[in-house]
Amino acid sequence: MDPAVVVSIVAAALTKANGAKATYRIVISQGSQPMLQVENIDLHYGAAQALKKVSLKAETGKVTCLMGRNGVGKTSTLRAVAGQHGISAGKILWDGEDISSLPAHARARKGIAIVPQGREIFPLLSVKENLETGYAPIPRKERFIPDTIFELFPVLKDMLSRRGGDLSGGQQQQLAIARALVTRPKLLVLDEPTEGIQPSIIKDIGRAISWLRDQGTMAIVLVEQYFEFARDLADDYAVMDRGEVVLSGTGADLSETEVRRYLTV
């Protein structure tokens, strides 16, 4: 799916010749500019270099999979994108705008939502309260939980009053994704969402990611070591090793043999 700007003319419904109301949906192509463009970034923790000339892109309506072993720089790349750690070289573009110096809260307001590795839900808050923590970066008039969330993860609707810490690992992962969706993101970043999750919920998460991609309203970056899960979802991919991107391309060109070399220990 090519990136597009979707203009929905709903309030200003036009009147047909016979007086009936009609609504129109206009799709205007905006070329190939990615929503997110990471260009040759370096990142250091003190004197230690964690990233070296890393480049990555994420386009609206597509899933970009970032793969690699533990400790090769995947999470550091996400921290750089989210503004949680500054970069020492290169730049990060958001819809063509350089956001390299923007703090994390300003990037969240622009529409960047992170689902962190390990979920990081609030165990003592209820499911509903956990979802409401996603209100922080959005205007007051948009502070409600979309019905779409319960369509994607129906189990959460029956658990709104239950404490987050009482949910299973898979249910907590669904809650973490749902919390990110409450922010109405333009970029959804998921850091190893299948880690420690039972197979049935992995399938549910995969279906949710596919559905979100197909709506064409957000770009998705999926950090993953589970090859089959990433392969089935990837429109584009990049593989990291020792802080660098060593392979990249489209999902159609993804070679299992080549990628698995960088996933096995």
QUIURBEL-V772686 format. One line per field, one symbol per residue. phi: phi as a letter, one per 40 degrees, with the letter a starting at -180 (. if undefined). psi: psi as a letter, one per 20 degrees, with the letter a starting at -180 (. if undefined). A space follows every 50 residues. Layout:
BEGIN
phi=???
psi=???
END
This chain:
BEGIN
phi=.ccacbbbcbccccccdcgccbbbbbbbcbgbcccbbcbfcbabbgcccc bbfcbababdgbbbcbbiccgchcccccccccgcaccbagabbbfgccbd cccdcccccchcbbbccggfccccccdccccccccdcbcdcbcaccddcc ccbcccccbdcccdccccdcccccccccdccdcfccbbbbcfcccgbcdc cdcccccccccccccgbacbbbcabcdcccdcbccbaabbafgbcbaaic dccccdccccdbbcc
psi=pqqqppoonghmpqprhjiqqqqqoppopkbjpqgpopolqqpqncipph qolpqqqpqpjqppporrrqjijghhghhggijipqqirarppolipojh iprghhhhhijpppoqpjglrohiqrgghghiiihgjqqhijmroqhhgi hgmhhhhijhiqqhiiqrghhhghggggghhhilqhppppomiiokqqhh hggggghggggggihkiqqppopqioghgggiiphqqqpqpljqoiqqaq hhjpogggghhjhq.
END
